[in-house]
């Protein structure tokens, strides 16, 4: 058994050596084995000092309290607890501790100063509290006074929202009877009053579990649902945000230490279950508006599935499937043209399909998936009724919803006996609504090539027949999209065209015609985009499409409309036009082998070659694709799925390939739009968006490309590109982007250090690839002015400085400029490094001399600055060694040279070195005889 006294002494040594982590470790071991109360109190007091250093104030206060429990007059423990409590914002308790310290040692200046300062802070806090309370009261009086001017009420509402976003302000509103007063504002029924109240409540619930629980119970979940059900998009969105704030606070965003109150606060399971059940009720309720339903589905989509597949608990998804799957299917099956349907927006059914997909993906085993499929199967069976066509087309529309969500489930249902036949029969129905629903279902069912080939043999003639005979534009366009989809079943493989030469171009021409017709409603024009999404697999079609400026502009305008269900189709078109999908590498030997064995060989269309792709990119940029992409990125989170985000990231990367186009992308808001794509989504999508950001960051002014605080969000995606599993181009462009940022401001340099980029940058300075090694060295050159990096070079036991010196001796000019620049800057600020430089390698003097006689003026100037730094380093022996070497002759020759604008910096530096050597008395000035 280890000796506690010995462990305590060991901890003291570590503390004195500033190794706080090891000190805590030793003290913790000592506490576990110590039985003496007095010794234990001293150890707790010492560990409290460690926690203060680590800024872990909760543990510091706790340890100090344990020491005080043994000895109430332990002055060190009292003062340490005072310091910790002050940092935790508990000024009154801190004041009591320092007051006790001052009583025990009345002449101690530190205690008296702290006592005075805390007293003043408490007075100021009280003053602010009373002032805030009166302001809160005044705001509510203005808001609830119907005769008050509108401007004053608007200002009071905004002030209240801002105040609620700060924890202290939120607490004052809560304590001053704020929740009942906010409910009174909601009861007025005025939209602006409801919005102000909901936004204030959101601020009050953010990051505070106890307050969020209290507000959820005071307002009531049913009341919150009824507000979200109002047919007002802004109010529905604000209430959705309130639900999200409550959910986040109840599920762990709140990091406060509640101590003894924890038991009263922490059990939120009942409230969360109530919220979940209420949202599921909203999904299929006729009393709920389309906007309210959208937000209820969004909340379920965001909070029910697991955030990470590593989490084992998927009970929320299982509970939702058992209690709400049929309600979500009911939403998918709604046919707006029929009577007595649920109120929906253009986006509702797609949001429901996305939710179904997320729930299915969250299931962990076959029995869970079987249960999901069985519920869907039972629901479809219950709706199919040969005597009731309305119920039957509801079932077919539900299958369409599943085909757009968990495709395998929908596909299995389509494969059931009689379903496909029913869809084909409905296409021939006299009722136009039956035809419309059936054609849509056929379109969604043809997403797999095997299914498409089945429909090609069974449904093409039927769709052509509908297209020719129907006079209803809505059905005509859907039939056309069905034909488009079947015509593109071979993807971009030129040899697998399903239709005759020229047919796809004709279909595309008709789609473009509908797209450009503003008299057709948005929902119908959306289907024209769906058709083009399939047809642009054909290179002739995509080439014609980008030449049609009116069609491009019409598509971009539709992106900016309320209907966001077209985002995926637009992303598909852009992916096809820029050819930025993943391509399989075609190995010539395997092609020959395939031809010999009479196997199918994919063929590239002549218009899918690089020069055609570049022309299409230029046309898209000219038509304003970047501003359309920026709007798409801001779309509702449920509709903008991770897959769609990945596609948008791919398009951005293709657009930013040419450096000349990056200014256009920045000017149209592309820089800002890329940030969320680089932070959220699939791994591939985040890397692609990060790569596009790196391309922009490398050559743009950060202030213009990423205005305000956004620039700091760009650093992490760039650092992620430095990982060794990324390709060389991604590494290189990320390093160039970070170099640009590092040269811009100290705050950005600190952010790069904080994101742990340094080890990666240093690794790439060893890289064999010349360009990557140079980029890493240039990045380090811009970072060395940062104090934290200088400290790393001062540390012993590493080769960082040696590497920098040796890189100065490389043959590559660009690399030498960067390495010598870094060395010049770091030796100017840290004089100790001048001496250390001579110890890390025996070649230092030879390398320095080669720098000073280099033909490149930039390299020569940097070398001479390093010489000056060494002469100026307060190391007389080092200065003497330099003067006794051939360097003196080099300095003399350069210094005596005639002024030359091209080499003036180097000449001036050499002269400054000679003057410094004279000042040190190492050389005497030349005097002519009298």
N, C-alpha and C positions, 0 to 999 in steps of 0.2 A: 504493500500500500504506500502510495506516494505521500511525502511530508507536505502538509498545507503551507507551513512557513517557507519551506524551500520554493514551493510553487509561487507563493506570493512574491518572494524576492526576485524570482525569475521574471514574473510579470512586471515588477518595478523596473528591472533592467531593460526589458523590451519597451516599456513606456518612455524611459529616458532616451532610448535610441530612436524614438518616433515610430516604432513598429507596433502600431495600435492593435492590429488584428491578432498578432501573436500574444500581446499583453492580455487582451480579452480572453483568449484561449487558455492562458495560464491561470488567470484569476477564476475562470469558470471551473477548471479542474480543481483548484484549491477549495472553492465553495462546496463542491460535491463531497470532498473528503474531510472537511473541517468540522469539528464538534464544539470548539471553544467559541462561545457567543461573542466575546470581545474581539477576537481575531477575525471572526466571520464579519463583524461590523466594519472592520478596517478594510477587508477585501472588497466588500460591497461598495464602500466609499471610493476605493481605488478604481473599481470597475465603472463606477458612475462617471469618474473623470474621463475614462476611455470613451464611454458612450457620448459624452459631451463633445469630444474631439471628432467622433464619427457623425455628429449631428443627429444621433438617435435619442431625441430628448425624452421620449416616453420611458425608455429603459433607464436613462440617466436618473430621472425623477424617482422611478421605482426603486433602484439600487440605493439612492441616497436616503429614501424613506426607511429602508430596512436597517441602515446604519443608525438613523435617528431613533428608531424603535428601541434600540439597545441603549443608546446614550443621547438623551434629548438635548444635551448641550454640546454635541459634536459640531463644532463651528464650521469645519470644512464640509461636512455632509450637508449642513443647513444652507451654506452658500451655493454649493453645487445644485441642490434642489431648487434654490431660488433662480439660478441661471437657466435650468431646464424648464421650469414653469413659465418663466418670462418668454422663452422661445415658443412655448406651446400656447401663448396668448392668455395664460391664467395670471394676470397681473396682480390681482388682489391677494392670491395665495403666495405669490413670489414676494410681495411687499411684506407679508407677515413673517416670512422666513428671514429676510434681510433685516427686519426690525429686531428680531430675536438676536441676530448676529451683532448688530450695533449695540444692543443691551449688554451682551457678553464682552465686547471689545469696543468701548465708546470712542476710543481715539483712532480707530482704524479708518483711514481716509477712503479706502475702496468701498467699505460698507456704507459710510456716510454719503458718498457720491451716488452709489446705487440706490440708496433709500430716497435721496432727493429726486433722482431721475424717475424712479418708478412712481413716486408720489405725484410728480408733474404729469406723467403719462396717464395715470388713473383719473386725475382731474380732467384732463383733455378728453379721455374716453367718455367720461360721464357727461361732459358738456356736449360732445358729439351725439351721444345716445339721446339726450333730452332734445337736442336740435333735430335729430332724425325722427324721433317720435312725433314732434310737432309738425314736421314736414309731411309725414305719412298721413296724419289726421287731416291736414290741410288739403292734400291731394284727393282723399276720399270725399271731402266736403265739396270740392270743385266738381269731381266726377259725378256725384249723385245730385247735384243741383241742376235741375232741368232748365233753369233760366240762364245759366252761365253761358258765356260766349263759346262758340265751337272751338276757336283757336286755343283758348285757355284749357278746355277739357282735353283736347288732343295732346297739348304739352304735358298736362298732369298725367295722362295715360302713359306717355312715353317715359316720363321720369320714374313712374312706378315700376315699369318693366325693367328699366336700367338698374334701379335700386334692388329689385328682386334677384338680379344676377350675381350680386355680391352676398356672401354668406351673412355678414353682419346686417345688411339691409333687409335680407329675406327674413332674418330672425326678428327684426323690429316690426316688420309688417305682420308677421305671425302673432307676435306678442300683443300687438295693438288691435286685436279683434279683426285682423285683415281678412281671414277666410270668409266669415259671414258677410262682410262688406263687399267682397268680390262676388259672392253669390247674389247679393242685391243688384250688383251691376249686370250680372248675367240675366237676371229676371226682367230687366228693362226691355229685353228682346231686341235691342239695337245692335246691329252687327259690329260696329266699331267698339262698343262697350264690352260685348262678349269676347271679341278678339283681345282687347287689352287685359281682361280678367284672366283668360286662359293663358296668355303669354306670361303674365305675372305669376300665376300658379306654377307654370313650368319652371321658371327661375327659382321659385321657392323649393321645389322638389328636387332640383338637380344636386346630386352628390350628398344628400342628407337623408339617411334612412328613416330616422325617427320622424322627421318633419313630413317626409313623403307618405309614410303610413298614416300619420294623423290627417293630412289633407285628403288622402284617398277615402278615409272613413268619414270625414266631415262633409266633403262634397258628395261622396257616394259614387260607386262605379256606374250604377244605372244612370245617374244624372250626367256623368261624363259621356256615356254612350249616347244619351239622347241629344247632347250638344253636338257630338260628332255626326249624328244622323241628319243634321240640318242640311238643306240643299244649298250649301255655300262652300265653295272649294277652299277658301282661305280659312274659314272656321274649322272645317273638317281636318285640314292639314295641321292647324295649330293644336287641335285637341289630340290628334295622333301624336304630335310631339310631346304633349303633356303625358299621355299614356307611356311613351317611351322613356321619359325622364323618371316617372314613377317606377317603371320596370327596372331601369338601370340601377336606381338607388336601392331597390329591394333585392336585387340579385348580386350585389357585391361591388358596385362602383364606389360606394361610400367607404372610405378607409379610416373613418374616425375611431378613436379608442373610447368605448363607452364605459369600460370598467364594470362597476357593480350594476349599472343600468342595462347592461347587455341583455340580461334575461328578459327584460321588459320590451326590448326593441327588436331582437334578432329574428324571431319566428314570423317570416313573411309568407310562408307557404299558402296559408288560407287566402290571403289577399291576392296572391298571384293566380291561384286556382279560380277565384271569383272573376278576375279580369279575363282569364282565358275563356271561361264559359260564356261570359257576356259578349266577348268578341265573336265567338262562334254563333251565338244567337243573332247578332247583327248581320252575319253573312247572308242568311236566307230570309231576313225579315222584310216585309213589304213596306214597313214604316220608315226604313232607312233609305236615304238618298243615294244616288250613284256614287257621289264623292265620298260619302260616309262609308259605303261598302268597300270602295277602293282602299281606304285607309285602314279599315278593319282587316282586310286581306293582307295589306302591307305589313301591319303589326304582327300578324301570325307568321308571315313569311320571314320576318326579321328575327323573331324571338323564339319560335318553336323549334326549328331544327338546330342541331348542335353547331356551335361556331367552328369547332375543330373535330375532325373524325377521330382524333385520339381520345376524346372524352367518351367514357363508356356509357353514360346515362342518356338514353334516348326516350325516356318515359313521357316527355312532353309531346313528342311526335306520336307515340302510341295512343296517348290519351286523346289527342286531337283527332286521330283517325277514327277511334271508337265513337267519339262524341260529335264529330263535325264533318267527316268525309262526305257523307250524303248531302250535307248542306252546301259544301263547296261544289259537288257535282251538279247540284240543282242550279247553281249560278252558271256553270259551263253550258248547261242545256237550254238556257233562256233563248228564245227567238223573239227579238224585239217587234217583228211584224205581226205576231199573234197577240190576242187580247190577254189582259190579266197577267202581265209579266212583271218581274221585279224591276225597279228603277236601276238602270246601269249607265255607265259612261262608255265612251269608245274603248277605254282601256280595261274595263272590269274583267272581262272573260279571259284576257291574256294574263292578267295578274293572278287570276284563279288557277290557270294552267301552270304558271310558274310555281305557285304554292304547292300544287299537287306533285310537281316534279321534285321539289325540295323535300317534301314529306317522304316520298318514295325513296329518294336517295339516302335519307336519314335512317332507313331500316337496316338492321344488321344481319339478319339471317333469313333463310327461306320461309320458315313458318310465318314470320312477320310480313313478308312480301305476299305470301299466299293469302293471308287475311286481307290485305289491301286489295288484291285482285278479286277476292270473293265478294267483298263489299261492293266493288264497282260492278261486278257481274250481276249480283242480285239487284242492284239499282237499275241497270239497263234492262234486265228481264222484266222488272216491275213496270217499266214505262212502255215497252213495246206492246201495242194493242192494234191488231189489224182493223178493228172497228173504230179506232180513234186516232186519226192521222196526226192531230196536234201532239198527243202523247208520244207517238212514234218518232216524229221529227225532233222532239225534245231529246229522245234517247240517242238519235243519230248525232245531234249537235253536241251532246255530252261526250260521245266518242271522239268527235273533232277536238274537243277541249283536252281529252286525254292524249290524243295524238300530238298535240302541241306541247304537252307536259311530259309525263312518263310514257314515252313512245311505246315501250315494250308492252305496257298494260293495254294501251289503245290498240296496238297491232294485234295482240292476242284476241281482243274483242272483235276486231274486223274479221279475223280468221274464223270466228265461230260460224257454224252452219247457218246460212240464211241472211247474215248481216250484209255481206257484200252484194248479194242478190237484191236485198231490200234497197240498198243505196242506188243500184242501177235502175230498179223499178221506179224509185222516187224521181229519178232524172226524167222519166217519161210522164210524170204526173201532170194533170191539167193545172194544178195550183202552182203559181209561180214561187211561193214561199217553200214548197216541197222541193222544187227543182234547185233553188238557191242553196238550201241546207245540204242536199245530197251532193251537189257539185263541190261544195266546200269540203265535205267529208272525203270525197274522192281525192281532192287535191292534197289534203293532209295525209291520206293513207298512202299516197305514192311517194313517200320519202325514202323508201329503200328500193334499190334497183330491182330486187326480185319481185317486190310488190308492184313496181312500176311496169315491169314486163308483163305481169298478169293483167294489169289494167290496159296496157297498150293493146293486148290482144282482145280485151273485152269492152274497154270503155272509150277508145279513141273515136270510133265511128259514132258512138252515142254523143260524145261531147261535141263533135263536129256538127252533128244533127241539131243539137240544142243551139249551138252558136249560129247556125244558118237560119233556123226557124223562129227563134224567140225575138220578140220586139222589145223586150225589157232589157235596157242597157245593163242593169245590175247583174242579171243572169248571164247575159252575153259576155261580159268581162270576166266573170268567174269561170265560164266554160273555156274562154281563151286562156286563162291562167292554168287551168287543168291541162290544156294542150301544150302550153309553154313548159310546164313541169315535166310532162312526159317526154317532150322533145329534147330536154336537157339531161335525161337520165344517164347519159354517158359522161357527164362532167366535161372537163376540157380536153378529153381524148378525141382528137379530130376523126379518128377512124371508127368511132362508135356513135356516129350521128344517127338518131332514131328516125328522123324525117328526111325527105328528099332535099337536095341542094336548093337553097333559097327559101325553104319554108320557114325556117326559124327567123330569117330576116323579115319576112312578111308579118309574122306574128309580132315581132319586136316593133315594127313600124306602127302596127295598130295599137300596141300598148303605149307607145310614145304619143300617139294621137290623142288617146283618152287622157293620158297624164297631163297634157298641155291644155285640156279643155276645162276652163274655170267654171263652166255652167254645170258640170257633173259634180255631185256631192263628194266631200272628202273621203268618205268611207269607200265609195266606188273607185275613186282615183287611186286609193291605197292598193287596190287589187292590181292595178296596172303596174305598180312598183313591184308587187309580188311576182308578176309575170316576168318582168325584166330581171329580177333576182335569179330566176332560173335560166333565162335566155342568154344572159351575159357570160355564161360559161363558154359560149361560142365567141371566138375572137372577132369575127366579122360584125357581130351584134354590138360588142363593147366598143369597137372602133367607131361604128356609126353613132352610137349613143353619145360618146364624149364630143363628137362633132356637132351634136344637136344642142346648142346653147340654151334654147328655150326649155327643152326637156330637163336638162340639168338644173336650171333655175327653178322649174316647177317642182322637182324632187326636193331640192334644198328648202323651198318654201314650205312644203308639206312636213318636213322634219321639224319646222318651228311651230307647227299647229298643235292643238290640244291632243290630237290622236297620236299617241306614242307607240301604237302597236306596229307601226311601219319600221321602227328602228332596226330590227333584225334584217329585214329585207333590204333596207338602204345599205346597211353594213355589208351584206352579201354582194350587192352591186359594186360597191367601192372596192371590196376585196378582189372581185373578179376583174375590174377595170385596171387595178394596179398590180395584178398577179402576185399578191403578197401572201398567198396561201402556201402551206408546206408542200414542197415538190419532192417527189422521189428521184434520187439520183439515177440517171440511166447509164448503165455500164455497157459500152459498145460490145464487149465480148458476150455478155448475157443476151443482148439483142440478137446477135448473130445466131446464138444457140437456140433462142426462142423461134426465130424464123426457120431454122433448120428442122426443128421439131414441130413446126406448123402451129405454134402457140400464138395467142394474141399479143401484139406489141403496141403499147401506147404511142401515138404520134403527136408531135407538137405542131400546132397551127403556125404558118409563117408569120401571122400577125401577133403571135405571142413571144416574139423575139425582143431583145433588150431595147432596140431603138424605138419600136412601136410602143412599148410600155412607157418609156420616158416621155414620148409625145403625149400619151394619154394623161400622165401625171401633170404635165404642164397645162393641159386643157382643163383639168379638174381644178387646179389651183386658180386659174384665171376666172373660172365660173364661181369661185367663192366657197369651195369645199370646206376650208378650215373653219369658217364661221358656222357652217352647218354642223360640223363635228363638235364644235364647242357647245352648241345648243343641245346636241344629242347626249353629251356627257352629263349635262345637268338634269337629265330625265329622272323620273321616279325610280327609286332604287330597285323595286321589284321587277319592273319591265326591263331595265338596263341590267340584264343578267351578266354573270361573270364571263360567259361565252361571248356575249355581244361586246363587252368591254375589251376582251382579248382581240376581237376583230377590229375594233376602232384603233387599238394600239398598233396593230399590224399596218393599218392604213396610214396612220401618222408617221410610222417609221419609213414606209415607202415614199411618202410625200417629202420627207426631210432628207432624202438621199443626196440631193444636189445642194451643196452649200449656198448657191445663189438663191434658192427658194426659201431658205430658213427665215430670212427677214420678212417675207410675205406671211409665213406661218405665224411668226411672232405678232406681226401687225394685226392679224385677224383673230388673235386670242388663243392661238394654238399652244403657247407655252403654259398658260394657266390651265387649259383644259387637260393637258397631259399629266399634271401632278396627281389628281385623284386616280387616274388610270394606272400610274406607277406605284400607288400605295395600296390599292385594293383590287381583287380579282384573281384570276388564275396565275400560277407561277410564270407561265409562258407570257401571258399578257403583261404582267408587271415588268418582266425583263425587256420586252419589246418597247413598252412605253418609256422605261428607264433609258433604253438605248437612244430613242428619239430625243429624249430630254438631254442626253449627253451630247448629241450632235448639235443641238441648239445652244446648250451651255458653253460649248467649246469656242464658239465664235461670236456670241452675243454679249451685249452689255447686260449684266444680271438685273440691274435696276429697271431696264426697259422690258426685258423678256419675262421677268417674274417680279412684278412690282410689289412693294410693301413687304410684309413678313413672309410672303409665299416663297421667296428665294431660299429660306432656311429649310423649307419642306423638300426642296429639290436635292439636298445633300444626300439624304438617306438612299434614294433610288440610285444615285451615282455610285455611292459606296458599295451597294449590293452588286453592281456590275464588276467590282474588283475581285469577286470570288473566283477561285481557280477553276471552277467548272464552267465558267462563262468563256465564250470564244475570244480570240486575240483582239479582234476588232472592237468588241464591247469593252475589253480591258483598256485598250488604247484610247478610245473616245471618252470613256469615263475619266481617265487620268487627265485628258486635255480639258474636260469640263471642270474638274476639281482644280486644275492649275489656274484657270481663268478666275474661278471663285476665290481661290487663296490669294490671288493678287489684288483682290478688290477691297476687302476690309478685314480688320482684326476679328470682328464678330463672326464672320464667315469662317475664318481660320479656326477659331475656337469650336465652331459647330462641326467642322470636319474632324477635329481631334476627338470631340465628344462622341461622334458616330463610330469611333474605333477604326478609322481608315489608315492610321499610321503603319501598323504591322504589314498591311497589304501593300501600301505604297513602297515600303522598304524592301519587301520581297521582290517587287517588280524592278527595283534598282539592280537586282542580281540577274534579271531576265536575259536570256541569250538573244532574244529578238531585239535588234538595235532600236527600232522606233518605240517599242514599249519601254525599253530601258531609259531612253532619252525622255519620254513623256513623264515617267515616274520621277526622274531626277529633276526635271523642270518643275514638277509639282512640289517636290521637297524644297527646291530653291525658293519658291514663293511662300512656303510654310515656315521656314527657319526663323523668321522674325518673331514667331510665337514663343513665349517663354517656356511653355510646357515641352516643346520640341527641343529647345536649347538644353533643358535639363536632361533629356534623354541622351544627348550627345556628351554631356558632362559625366554621366554615369560610367563607372568602370565595368569591365566584364562583357563588353560587346564590341563589335567591329564596325559600328556605324560611321565613326569618323575615318577609320582606315579606308572604308569603301569610298567615301566621298573624295579622299585624297587620291586614291588609285584611279577613280573615274576621271579625275583631272588629267591623268596621263594617257587616256585613250586617244585613238587617232581621229575619232569622229568629232568634227567641229561643234555641231549642235550639242552633243553630250558634254564636251569640255566647257562650253559657254555656261550650261546649266550647273554643272558640278562646281566650277570655279566661282560662279556667282553665289552659290549656296555657301561655299567655304569662306568667301570674302565677307558675306553678311554675318555669318555665325561667329567668325573670329573677331569681327569688329565689336560685337556686343558681349562676347564671353572671352575675356583675355586668357583665361586658364586653358582654353582650347588651343591657343597658339603653341604652348609648351607641350600639351598632350599630343598635338599633331606630329611632333618630332619623335615621339616614342612609339607611335602605332605602326610606322613602317620606315625602313632604312632608306627608302627611295624618295622621301619627302623633298630633299634638297634638289635632286635631279629633276623631279616633276615640276617644282617651283621655277627652276631655271628655264625649263622648256616652255612654261606658260609665259614667262617674261620676254622670251625672244620669238614668240609665236607670230606668224604672218597676219593672223586675224586680229585686228585692233581691239575687238571686244574681249577676246580671250587674253590678250596681252595686258589690257587695262585691269581686268579682274586679278590676274597674277600679281601685278604691281601693288594692287590694293591689299592683297594678302600679305605681301612683304612689308608694307607699311604697318599693318595690324600687328605683325610679329615684332617689328621694331618698337611699337608703341605699347607692348604687352607688359611692361614692368619687369620683364625677365632679361636682365643685363647680359647673362651668359648666352642666351639665345641671340640677342642683338649682335653680340660680339662675333658669334659663330657665322651669322649671315654676312657681316662686313668682311670677315676674313676669307670668305669663299669667293667664287667667281661672280657672285651676284653683284658685288660692288662695281666690277668692271662693266657688267650689263647695265646697271643703273646709270653709271657715268656716261656711257655711249648714248643711251636713250635720252638722258637729261640734257646732254649737250646738243642734241639734234635741233635743227631749225624748226620753228613752229610750223605745224602741218595740220590743217583742219580735219583731215581723215584720221590722224593719230594723236590729236591734241590731248585727249583724256589720258592716254598712256604716258605721253611726255610730261604732263603736269604731275601725274602720280609719281613718276620716277624722280622728278625734282623734289617733290614733297618728302620722299624717302631719304634723299641725300641730306635735306635740311634736318630731318629728324635724327639721322646718324651724327650730324654735326652737333646738334643739341645734346646728344648723349655723350659727346666727347670721343666718339669712336673714330672719327676722321677730322682732319683740320682743314679749314677753308684754304683754297689756293691763293697765295699772295705773290704779286710780281715784285722783283727787286727794285729798290728805290734808285 
